């Protein structure tokens, strides 16, 4: 199985860059509020239905390229039931000549969609990496729709401000180069099995004993050890420590919580 490793440094750079983009969007609105409102360079989009409608219009009007970051923050009023299908179906509004790239997080990979695209003559290019909560749609480098967390909660903005679009384009290209093609990543199975694998990997990284980890997962120690052996084989790891480290490098685990200083 092919593997590409994303270094922790690249992931930290990504998270820092995303925070910078969010800050840039907010500061651009604050500093140039009147001009942006008048020229409609940055406009607020309120509610999940409105976000879907704006995304659909942008995708339908694309002429050359569509770049998507899919690492969902929740928008007020949205529902998870059927949401992924609704978002995925928007992609089919794009013209056949438009190149589509999708960057997503390991926990949000849609296996059915990945398999579907691999069978197409002009598939959506899908890559996977650890991405902080963000939804972004960049069309032809001239317009974007961004849904991101902020100090005031989750905000959605339609963007035509050149300086912000440039930052988004630069960020996307940088992350895309260092991400893992969906067809080359480690796959643990369906979502339930993948969630269990992440819990086990988290226990390995934390150094939990088999007895403690098995109790927390409500499985027998024997079953837990069997799962550990299967995960190590998939990761090509010769030790439990190596399995935890490699999983973190591949973006299969969130970053470890920082330790609190002891008094």
Phi, psi and omega in degrees: 000129182288147179223143169230134185256131174260121184290154177299326178298318179295322180293318178297321178297320178299310182298319179297319181294321179296320177296322179295319179297316178300315179296322180296318179299313182295317182291324179297319178295317183292317185284321185244035188305309185298313182294318181295321178294316182295317183268358179058042178278327173223120180230141179286144176237116187257124174093148184296320179299319178293323177298314178300318181295315179296318179298317179298319180294318179295316181295317180297329182270359182296142180246330184236310189214149173226121176245131185234132169251123185239094176214083202297121158269151183278133176263140181308126177093354181279163180229138181288330181295118179077357184294315183297320178297317180297317180292318180297319183296337178300327183299329182288355175280346182288145176295153183297335183277353182274130177278126183243129175238137182235121177249122185224170180266157182304325183284347183248008180295129177264103185298321179298319181293320178300312180297320180299316182291324181297338181270356183267155178289322177238078185282160167289129177281123186240128175230157188233136173199171177283121183232129174299160185306112181195139168241127179218140177231118182243121186244119176057016182067009185243349179206151180213155172235121185236131173240115185216157177283146176218177179299334181265008182110194180280130181234143176243135182222138170265129192237131171230009179289120186304319184293325179286319179299320178298317179296318179296316179299313181298317179298312182300314181298319180296314181291320182301317181297330185257011181262172185257124174305138185303328182283352184247003185273172175283129180241125181264352181126211181287180187296322180296316180291323178295320178296319177297318180298320179294323177295318180294317178297323176297321178294321178295316181295326181280349180077024180292146176289159180301320183294316180293314181296317180297319179296318180294328180269359181055045173230165178287159178299321179298316179295318179301314181295327177294318177298319180300316180297319180294318181294318179299321179295318179297322182276352183066032183263141180264353178214163179294320178299316179296323178297316179295319180294317181292323178298319178295320180296324182276002179078019180277349179230147173291162178299146180296141178295136180296144180284139178282136179296139180270142181277000000 
